[in-house]
Amino acid sequence: MNNISKNRYHGYYRYLVIITLFISIIILTVLGMYYGGNARSITLEDTTNFIVYQGKVTLNDIYHRITGEDLFNMPSLSEGEKFKYILLKKVRFPPILGAIIVGITLSACGLMLQTLFRNLLASPYTTGISSGVLFAVTLVIFISSIAELFSIFNIDEKIVAGWCGGILSLILLIIIALRVKEVNGVLIVALLSSYLFRGISSYLVANGQDLSIQEYFMFVVGSLTRVNLNNLPSLILVTIILMLGSVFLIKPLNALLFGESYAKSFGLNVKKVRVLILLLTSFVVGVIVPYLGLMAFVGIAAPYMARPIIKTSDHRWLLPTTMLLGVILMLMAHIVSLKYWVPIYYLYGINHPAQVLPVGSILDIVGGLLVIYLVYRGEKNIKMI
Amino acid sequence: MLKTENLSVGYSNYVVVEGINLEIREREILCIIGPNGAGKSTLLKTIGTYLKPKKGVVYLNSQNIHKLSPKELAKEMSVVLTERVNPGNMTGYDIVAIGRHPYTDLFGRLGERDKWIIEHAAESVNATHLLSKNFFEMSDGERQKIMIARALAQEPKVLILDEPTSFLDAKHKIELTILLRKLSTENNLAIVVTLHDIELALRIADKMALIKDNRIVAYGHPEDIMKREIVNNLYDLDSANYSEVLGYFELKSPKTVKFNIFLICGAGTGSNVMRFLVKNGYNVVVGILHKNDIDYTVGKTMELKIIEEEPYNPISQKNYELALNKIKSCDIVIYTDFPIGEINKLNKKLVEESINLNKYAIKYEGSVEELKEKLNEFIK
């Protein structure tokens, strides 16, 4: 009976963690919008007002479509407010939502793959999908004839190319996954193929123009600047698909904690689940990476930090915690990249104005330090796959 | 319950064991024994459907086991594997709860019945106190218990264990042995287990299958099939012997030391002396032992030279003379504090005689340390 009361205590603790993380996300979102640009006239109050206003508009819209009546009486806006709101909506809001989406999707993918491979270094990028995407994008950036080929779709050619690269490597991955007995074989093949793709990429980079190289670099590090209102719907759709899919995968993932042999004896169709997880994660990565570039670290760091915080490996708790932590990491990295970039500009006397730091590099630095600290503090955390 | 019919197991391009016909019923434990690499695990993996059979069929309740879906199979059969699991930060309760996997809904929620079964499973392996303990804080023995509780929570009819005793100390091995017997009768389980320790296997198994050289060399009740020639042959032993009476091995004398020792003992007082002397390479002659003496069994298993007497007969004058001659040609005489009765009076006379002959006689009084010192004195 003692054990049952202890479980209940755990339950309360876990709810508390989830709620705390959720509140921090809301605060960080507001802060992110507030710090999101250079217009000083926009105050913190404006930001919160905007969020409430926008929420009301959306609700009203939905209500209007269903019943044909208005739910709220919308106050008319002054010219200044209108301008501010447009600024917030079109400039500051998309990167924040981008950060949230990346946080949710990549960290969840990272966790699933870590559990599947029983390896803490597995991340959305170790499946080889990202190298495929990166390879295709590199071709577009450096070879103009290929760029023209992909531009016929009337969308950004890099995104189209990224999708194609993603699909190709996905097909490759599924073929391997169905053939290989031991799941780590998939990991090795994916890793080695990523070296292959990198090799070709570096050949192109070595002979590239300055501007292309910068573009390539920004893509590799990853940044939120390319997100805009037009491509948000597809990103949101992917996130919803991932979240729905992950609900169905929670139980298989818990079984996979014991390794594939045991999972099979629990009545799991291991090969099916393996392919399902790889399919879902690579689909998500394949869609998101072309928009945002590689943001490798959130997929490793978020699950890693979630484990000691939620104190269980049960995916019913671990998965939501990981998603929330991923969002927090991304938002924090975004805010830091906006306001507190390191003044290399002054240190090295670069003459042209310094770029806003890509969010990926902040993430790598902050996340890297955090994880190193966690490993240093408790070796036993490493075992908590 | 579980039955293999003309089964051949192996990997993609070669067969490891062929012609396997085994059957196991409810409340029975089948033990599979064999040297490393003989194919015990391969057979177990095939029964557990991790491998496809090369030939033949495995039936579970007269259904082909390899045609059942994983979920159907999980409700009938659960396994405990040798591989060490690392499920991360989970309590014993979480681990046992995984056993309910084939029964729970999409989200793995536990109902009242599930909870009852989990607690009951833990209770039947005496692991209730482990339910709130974290898995990575448990010892190997505790982990094994929890994993077995997990297997029980699956409510199987067949339980398969691959070398469950490998990481365990003596206490836990014995506990596990008793536990398996208890489970097989109380839960009506059919248990298939591979073991390295033949002394354990002998004590828990209802049926035993010995595997060697691509085939089952013996199959049946362990008491019937565990004979010296069969077991010696099973492990290709040439420096040790298996004894049916002892249920274990004794080393043969390597004979590296030049001294001849005559040992006078009986009623089990000499077994440890024999082990000590044989281990250290002395050439030992033992006398005079009745064939029903436990010392006789130990000595015979070590293939020592024994001057033997028929059971319950008094020692004959002929054997006495034989022993005395042997003593004369020996360097050292060791005698133990053996009990003296009507039929072995002459052994006492042998001791007295050897002292009269001015032989270097050592009395063993239960301490090998003293014996060793005295032997070293003589050697100097």
HADDOCK unambig.tbl for C-alpha pairs under 7 A between the chains (distance, minus, plus):
assign (segid A and resid 3 and name CA) (segid B and resid 131 and name CA) 6.78 0.50 0.50
assign (segid A and resid 3 and name CA) (segid B and resid 132 and name CA) 5.46 0.50 0.50
assign (segid A and resid 248 and name CA) (segid B and resid 106 and name CA) 6.81 0.50 0.50
assign (segid A and resid 250 and name CA) (segid B and resid 107 and name CA) 6.75 0.50 0.50
assign (segid A and resid 251 and name CA) (segid B and resid 106 and name CA) 6.86 0.50 0.50
assign (segid A and resid 251 and name CA) (segid B and resid 107 and name CA) 5.80 0.50 0.50
assign (segid A and resid 251 and name CA) (segid B and resid 108 and name CA) 5.81 0.50 0.50
assign (segid A and resid 255 and name CA) (segid B and resid 98 and name CA) 6.86 0.50 0.50
assign (segid A and resid 257 and name CA) (segid B and resid 87 and name CA) 4.80 0.50 0.50
assign (segid A and resid 258 and name CA) (segid B and resid 85 and name CA) 5.62 0.50 0.50
assign (segid A and resid 258 and name CA) (segid B and resid 86 and name CA) 6.46 0.50 0.50
assign (segid A and resid 258 and name CA) (segid B and resid 87 and name CA) 5.30 0.50 0.50
assign (segid A and resid 259 and name CA) (segid B and resid 85 and name CA) 6.99 0.50 0.50
assign (segid A and resid 264 and name CA) (segid B and resid 70 and name CA) 6.60 0.50 0.50
assign (segid A and resid 265 and name CA) (segid B and resid 74 and name CA) 5.68 0.50 0.50
assign (segid A and resid 265 and name CA) (segid B and resid 78 and name CA) 6.21 0.50 0.50
assign (segid A and resid 265 and name CA) (segid B and resid 79 and name CA) 6.57 0.50 0.50
assign (segid A and resid 266 and name CA) (segid B and resid 74 and name CA) 5.43 0.50 0.50
assign (segid A and resid 266 and name CA) (segid B and resid 99 and name CA) 6.73 0.50 0.50
assign (segid A and resid 266 and name CA) (segid B and resid 101 and name CA) 6.01 0.50 0.50
assign (segid A and resid 266 and name CA) (segid B and resid 102 and name CA) 6.13 0.50 0.50
assign (segid A and resid 267 and name CA) (segid B and resid 70 and name CA) 4.34 0.50 0.50
assign (segid A and resid 267 and name CA) (segid B and resid 71 and name CA) 3.82 0.50 0.50
assign (segid A and resid 267 and name CA) (segid B and resid 73 and name CA) 6.78 0.50 0.50
assign (segid A and resid 267 and name CA) (segid B and resid 74 and name CA) 4.81 0.50 0.50
assign (segid A and resid 267 and name CA) (segid B and resid 102 and name CA) 5.67 0.50 0.50
assign (segid A and resid 268 and name CA) (segid B and resid 70 and name CA) 5.95 0.50 0.50
assign (segid A and resid 268 and name CA) (segid B and resid 71 and name CA) 6.45 0.50 0.50
assign (segid A and resid 269 and name CA) (segid B and resid 70 and name CA) 6.20 0.50 0.50
assign (segid A and resid 311 and name CA) (segid B and resid 89 and name CA) 6.48 0.50 0.50
assign (segid A and resid 312 and name CA) (segid B and resid 89 and name CA) 4.81 0.50 0.50
assign (segid A and resid 312 and name CA) (segid B and resid 90 and name CA) 5.71 0.50 0.50
assign (segid A and resid 313 and name CA) (segid B and resid 88 and name CA) 5.82 0.50 0.50
assign (segid A and resid 313 and name CA) (segid B and resid 89 and name CA) 5.01 0.50 0.50
assign (segid A and resid 313 and name CA) (segid B and resid 90 and name CA) 5.96 0.50 0.50
assign (segid A and resid 383 and name CA) (segid B and resid 88 and name CA) 6.24 0.50 0.50
assign (segid A and resid 384 and name CA) (segid B and resid 88 and name CA) 3.81 0.50 0.50
assign (segid A and resid 384 and name CA) (segid B and resid 89 and name CA) 5.44 0.50 0.50
assign (segid A and resid 385 and name CA) (segid B and resid 87 and name CA) 6.73 0.50 0.50
assign (segid A and resid 385 and name CA) (segid B and resid 88 and name CA) 4.99 0.50 0.50
